[in-house]
Amino acid sequence: MEVKSPGLYIHIPFCKTRCGYCDFYSITQIEFIPEYLAALERELELYRDEFTSFDTVYFGGGTPSLLRPEQIGDLIDAIRKTFVILPGAEITCEVNPADLNREDLKRLHDLGVNRLNIGVQSFDDDELALLGRRHNRSQAIRAMEDARSAGFENIGLDLIYCLPGQSLSGWESTLSQAIDLAPEHLSCYELELKTHTPLGQRLAQGEIVQPGEDVQREFFLRTSEILEAAGFIHYEVSNFACGMDKASRHNQKYWDHTPYLGLGPSAHSFRGNRRWWNHAALQDYLMGLGEGQKPVAGYEILSPDQLYSEALMLGFRTSRGIDLEKLKSGFGRDLLCEKAQVLEQYRRAGLIMIEQGFIRPTRAGLSVADGLAGL
C-alpha cells in the first residue's frame, strides 16, 4: 500500500482589514501576534508523538504576510525542531500584494519558503475596492515582479470571478493580465457570499446582484478554455498549473485523503478515518493551550461509506478523476457495475470519460462536479 507523507497547515488568523466577502476566521487585533506565535509552538509540541514528518508546509490565513519574515523563519525552525521537514518539501506562504517589498521577499525565500500564493483576486481597481482589498492593480503586478527578483520560481495567483456587475469581457481581461505575468499556478474561485459577510448582507438587501447559474457556468467554462489554451492544466475545479510538477502538492492532499495536520484557530486535521478541528475563536484557542490541552473543538469518525462518498466527491473535482482499481481495493466497491446506467448517462451527456481504469470528468463535468458525486 502506498504510504503518503502528511502535510502541515498553519493558520495565521490576522488581517489589517476584513475583506467584504471573506468567510475564513480572522481578526484585526494584530497586537496578539507574539502571544499567538508562542501558542503555535506549544501546539506543535502536543502533536510530537502523532506525526513525525511532513513533505508540505502551508502558511495560510488570514494574512501570513503580516508576519515579519523572521517570525515565519522562527516558525519553520520550531517545526524542524519538533518534526522532520522532508528533503524537497514544498513550503508555501500566502501573501497580500500590499505587505511585502523585494527585500522582505528575499528574506522569506532565504528562510526556506519556496512557493508563494499571492492574493491578487483582480486586476481591476474598482473590483478590488468592491471586494475590500488593501492593494491595487499596480501593487499586484509589482508583487509578482518582486517575487521573481527575490528568487521565487513557483508562484501562484489567486483570482475571483462572478463578482457583482462583472462582465465576462472584464474577467477575460483579468485572466489575460494574469497570463502575461507567467505564474506557475492560478487559482480561480467563483465568488460565494455568505449572509454574515458585508457583501453577503448587501446581496441580501438587494444592493448588489450576482450572476445567475447559467452565467456562472459560462464564466467557469470560459476560464478553463482560456487557461488551457495558454498551456495550463485544469487539474482541479478551481486550480490550474503550468505543469503537474507545479500543481499545489499541499492542496492535493485534501483531495485524496492524505493525512494532514492543521494548527491554529479553526484549522482542520485528518488522519485515517478521523477528522478534527480547532476552536475558531482565538481566545478559546489560547485558553486551551494555556491549560496544556490541544485546542480541539470537535471531531468525527468517518464510516467506510462516508469515506467512500468523499472519495467520489473529491475524485470528481479533479481532472485525474477516480481510480477504479483503487476504489475497489480500498472499499470493495465496483463503481462501474454498481452505477453502470448512471455513468453511461453521464458519458453520453459529455460529463465524463471512462478510460484506462479511470472515470475522469470533462470540462463540462468539472463545472457540475458536486452534482456528479451524487450518483
N, C-alpha and C positions, 0 to 999 in steps of 0.2 A: 504494500500500500504506500502511496506517495506521502511523504512527510512534508508538510508545508510549514515554513517559518512564519511565526506570528508577526503582526505589525503593531506598532505603538502609536497611539494618537494622544496628543496633549492639547487640551483646550485652553486657550488664553482668552478669558471672557471679558476683556476690556476694550472699550471703544471711546474715542473722544466725543463722538456724537452717534446717535442711533439712526440708522437709515430707515426710511419710511416704510420699507417692505420687509425688513428683516424679522425672522421668526426664531432665530437662534438665540440662546441665552447669552446676554452680555450686559455689562454695566458700565457707567461712565465715571465711576469713582476710582480713578487711576492711582489715588494715594494708597490703595490696598495692594498694589503690585508687589512690594517687597514681602509683605506678610504672606501673600498668595504663593510666591515662588518658594518660600520656606516650607509651606504646606505641601506643595507638589513633591518636594524631595522626601517628605515623610510618607506620602502616599506611595512613591516609588518603592520605598523600603518594605512596605506592607505586602508587596507582591513578589518579593525576592524569591520566595520558595515556590511560587506558582508558575512563573515564567523565567526562562533562562536567557534567551537571546531573541533578537529582532533583526529582520533584514529591511524594514522600512520604519522610519520615524516621521510623523507628520505633525507640525505645529499649526493648528487651525484656530479659528475664532468665531466671533470677536475679531481682534486685530493684533496678531502676534507682532507685527512690525512696530507697535507701540513700545515694545521692549527694546532696550539698548542691545546692540549686537553682543556685548559682553554678557548680558543676562541670558541670552539664548545659548551662548557658549557655555556658561555655567550649568545650564540645564543639561546640555549634551554631556558635559563632564560627569554630572550626577547620574545620568543614565548609564554611562560607561562604567561607573564605579559599582553599580547595582546589577547590571545585566551586561551581556555581550552584544554589542552592535556588530553584526557580521560584516566581513570584508565586502566591499562593493555595495553596501546598504544605500538605499535611496533615502535621503533626508530632505524633506520638503518644508518650506515655510511660506505661509500666506502673507502677502504684503499689500498695503494700501499705497497707491502711487504718490500720495501726499506726504508720506512719512520718511522715506529713506533717500539719502543722497548717494553719490557714487562711492564715497569713502566708506559709508556705513555698509553698503552692499559688498564692497571688497572685504571688509572685516567679517561679514557674515559668511562669505564664501570661504575665507581662510579658516574659519572656525569649524568647517565641516558641512555646512549646508550646501547641497549640490543640486537642488531643484527649487525653483521659485514658482509660486502661483500668485499672479498679480490680479487683484480685483479691479479690473477696468470697468466692466459692466456695459459701458457705451462709449463711443467716440463723439457723441453729440452733447454739447454743453447743456442744452435745455433738458435733455433726458436725464443727464446726471443731476441737475438741480431738482427735477421731479422726484428722483429716487432718494435724494438727500445725501448724495455722496460728497465727500470733502475735497475731491480732486476735480480737475477739469481735463479736457482733451489733451492739452499741451503737456500737462504733468504725466498723463498716462503714457504718452509717446516717449517722454524723457526717461520715465522709469524703465521702460524696455531698453532704451539705448544705454542707460547707466548700468543696468544688469549685465548687458553684453560686455561692456567695458570692464566690469568687475570680474569677469571670467565665467559667468554662468552660461552653460551650454545646454541646459534643459529648463526651458521656461514655458509655463502655461499661462494663458489669459482666460479670465472668467468674463463671460458676456451674458446679458439678459435680453430676451426678446418678448414680443407681445405686450409691450408697455402701452398704457392708455394713450391713445392718439398717435401711436407709432404706425407709420406706413411700411409696407413691405419694401419699398424702394429705400426708405430710410434705414431699415435693418440691413439691406443688402450693402449699403454704403459702409455701415459699421463693420460688416464681415470683410469687405474689400480692404478697409484700412487695417484690420487685424492681420489679414493675409500678407499685406505689404510689409508688416513688421517681422514676418517669418518666425513666429513662435513654434516650438516643438509640439505644443499641445493647446487645444482650445476646448473649453467647457462652455456650452451654450444652453442656458436654462430658460425655460418658459416661466415668466413671472406668475407666481401664485401668491395671492394676497389673503392672509388670514385676517379674520374680522377684528382681532385685537391690535393689529398694527395700524399706524397712522394712515397709510394708504388704503388699507382694508376698510377703515372707518369711512374714508372719503368715498370709496366704492359703494359701500352700503347706503350712504346718504345720497347717492346719485350725482356726486360732484365730478366723478370721473367714470369712464366706461372702458371695460376691457373687450378685446375682440372675442367673437363667438367661437364655437368649436371648429367650424369649417375654416375660419381664418387662421386659427391656431394651428390646425393641421397643415395649411398651406405654408405657414412660416416654417414649420418643422421640416417639411419635405424640401422646401427651397434651400434651407440651411444645409441639409445633407447633400443636396445636388451641388451647391456651390463649393462646399469644402472638399467633397470627394473629387470634384473636377480640379481643385487646386492641389491635389495629391495627399489629402488627409484620409486616414482610415476612420470610418464611423464605427468605433468599436463598442460603444455603449450608447444608450438612448441619448444622453446629453454630452457625450465625450468623443473627441476627435484627436488623433495623434498623427504626426508625420511619418510614423512607423511604429510597429508594435513594441519596439525597444524603447519608445518614448511614451507609451501609454503609462498612466499612473499605476505603478506597481502597488502602492498602498491601497488605493481605492478598489482595485480589483479584488482585494481580499474580502471586501464587503459583499462581493457578488458571487463568491463561490464557497462560502462557509469556511474560509481560512480563519484561524483564531486571531483575535486582536484584543489588545488591552487599551482601554480609554481612561485617561486620567483628567481630573478637573471637573468642575460643576457641569452636570447634565451629560457627561460623557458616557457612552455605552461600550460594553465589552462583550465578547462572545468566545466561547470555547466548548467544543464537543456539542452537547445539546443544551447548554446553559447560556442564557443572555442576562446581563445585569446592567444597571445604570445607577449613576451617582445622583445625589441631591442636586437639584437645579439651582438653588439659591446659594450664593457664595457664603453667607453666614452659616447656613446649615452644613455646608461642606467643611468649613473651617472648624466648626464645633465638633463634628465627628472625629476629625483628625487630631484635634486638641485633646480628645479623650483616648487617643491611641487606637481608634477604630477606623476601619475602611468606611468611607463616606457613602456607602451603598444605600440607595433609597428603595430598591426593589429588584426582583429577579424573576425569571420564568424558566421552567424546564420544558423544552420543546419535545413533543412526542414524535415518533418516526413519521407519522402522517403530516405533522406540521413542518418538519424538516423537508419532507418530500415536496409539499406545496411551495415552500420557499425556494427550493431548488428549481422548480418550474418557473416561478415568477422571476427569479434572478437570471435564469438562463435565457428567458425570452427577452430580457433587456440588453443582451449582448449580441454582437454580430457573430461571435463564436457559437452561440446557441447552446443546445442541450446535448450532451454526450450520452447517447442512448445506452451504451455498454456500461458506462459509469453509473448511470441511473439504475440499471438492472443489478449490478454488483453491489451497489450501496443500499438499495431499498428493496430489491427483489421485485421490481415492477417493470413490466414490459409496456412502455407507453405506446408503441406502435400497435400492439394488439388491443390494448385496453381502449384506446381512443382513435381507432382507425378511421371511423366515419367523420369525426370532427376534424381530424388532421387533414383528411382529404378535402374537406370543405375549405379549410384554411389555405391549402395548397392551390386549389382552383381559384380562390379569391386573390391569389398573388401575395399572401401574407407570410408564407413560409416556404422554405426549400428543404427537402429531405435528401441528404447526400452524405456519403462516406461515413455513415454511422452517427450523423448529427441532424438535429432539427434546427435550422437556422432561420431567424426572422429576416424577411426582406426589408427594404427601406420602408415600405408601406406597413409591414408588420411591426417594425420598431415604433411607428407612430401610434400604435394601439397595443403596445407591449403588455400593459397591465391587463388588458382585456383578453389577450391570448392565454394568459395563465389561468383563466377561469374555465378551461376546457374540462 
